[in-house]
């Protein structure tokens, strides 16, 4: 597993454990079941999703140090590799490459 993929997995596991991140996964579950239809979904980049994730933490109960660490990890390790990719095209095989 490449370094960016390992960091992404680590961050996602932390998000799953936190109650303030549960809303994000509920939305993803609804999207996977087809309950949410977004016509502009093909245009959304992973960078925009990561920015939205950070905004969610800032508006929620996350501590400032947690936000700072997440921002540093995202800006330094994730955005350079997947920030410009379209979200629907992201897959584990692309993360492993």
C-alpha positions, 0 to 999 in steps of 0.5 A: 500500500502506498503512503497516501493510501495508508494515510487515507485509510488511517484518517478514514478509520479515525473518522469512523470512530468519532461520533461527529463524523457519523453524518458523513457516512450516513450520506455516503450510505444513502448515496450508495443505495441511490437515495441521493441523486446528484447531477453534478457528482461527476464534477466534484473533485476529491480536493473539494470533498476533503475541504468539505470534510475539514469544514465539517470538523471545524463546525463540529466538536473537533478540537483545534489540534485535531483539525490542525493535524487533519489539515496538515495530513490532507494538505501534505499527503492527500491533496497532492496525489488525489486532490485533482481527481474526480471523486467518482473515478477514485478507486482502491486500485488507483490509490495502490498505484 
